[in-house]
């Protein structure tokens, strides 16, 4: 039996590709034993078991770039996480370890490489994260989602362009069925708003200012706010017909299938999902992303006519106009849908899964 360890998390952008990869492996090798390593209390501790996979936590957190007293604990957490990673690896004895990014994958992939276990990194963003950049010379393979990522990695011989995988649990539903799921009207245009798995305060603030006007224009809204803003947004929209507010949407595929237009951040997982569903988009890159990588992600869609970029600083002044102009233009929406679908890579998960299984079978792991 092939044993595979997948590590990554902190945000949905790191954990959902891991689940997509696990699903793809299971399609090819149903008997594969797969375990996830992440952090307790973060999104991975909830969504991984729900997806049907075993989950083990380690004690680690990211190093904050601004002054923060919690940074004082980072050296201790790093040491503990390295020891925990060693013990988990020795117990599970994986044939291959896969890192999907975020601080949690660093210790696990690093220790695995020292133990001689085959390792693979899947990088979602156009500008590779610090974990990928640090470990790319040690691992067997790095799978990137954008060709532009290659120039940031020292080694080139182990880098492969495969795209960002989408979870197999995400299904494209008939629009009428998806609208019925939310109790929305088939005769009205529908806007889906979200800021990633944790929400986006600036998008929520801008939407609060224009929600009444959108409703007056017969625009329905599916709104994922994130936990922090949920109560405030729900109170504002309580009783407003055609506005559905959620802290987090496990059934996000229904929202993608129901909407005519999406307003969202430009994380790599979001980009791969909106191209998979073929959804026209207004992309609002997170302005503090490392090396402005969300803007670079969004630029791929913008340059191909699949989405439009709206800077975070422009939200309050331009969001309403952008939404109203786009959602009323059926011809442009149709063109954007077609362009978005043309950018999707539905085979990414299977391609990465085949590489993982090849690595797992191609080396006799001694677990020294």
C-alpha angles and dihedrals in degrees: 000000000000113000117205128185118200121191132184140097148119090127137031088250090070102034102043093060087051091054090046090053092047090051090051092050090051091052090056099033109023093180094056113128107224128186129179125215117202143128129294115248096019126108093270092062088062106034099041096060089042088056089055101255132123115254131202122182130217128193108252139118136182124272107247115227094214123063109285129159089221087070087073089071094051098091091051092046091049093053092046092047091051091052091046091049091052092051094046091048093049091049099044096035097204122202089215137008121214123198120199098183140263126102093287094065094056101076094040096049092042094052091043091055090051090051091052095249114149109255136197131183124205111202118196104184132075089234106049117236121249092257091057093045093050097045101034093095092052102047128081096233139010117198114200131195098209129043088223090068093070095076092061094059122083096212118057102176094074097044121106129182106224107140132236116301122231122217113262088223089070110095132185107235129195106268093239092053092048093050090048089054088062095037092244132148119261090209096063134072114253129214123198115203126186141141103212127280094315099039131241120257096202093052091047092049092050092047092051089059095052105030094098091053092048092052090049088055090055094252115148119213133209104192127189104189104175121241098282097059099031100099094046094049093043091052091050093049099037109132094008108135115234098018116109116188125195133171089216132355116220086177094056090143089069089054093050090047093048101047133088093198137012130211110199150131119276104242114151095249090051090050092051092048097049091049091048090052093038095233122166109235148200102207120205107189116214101252096214098051114130111274087353088280094161090061089051090050091050092047091064090061094039095052090050095050094247098113145005126236122230117182118230089241090057097053100100095042101041112019097090093048092047093051096045094047096047101040092052094052105083094176093053092045090053092050092048091050091053093047092048093052091050090060095053121108105200091173095062095097094050092047092053092043091055090051090050093051091046090053091046092054098035100069133048102230113211097182091218 
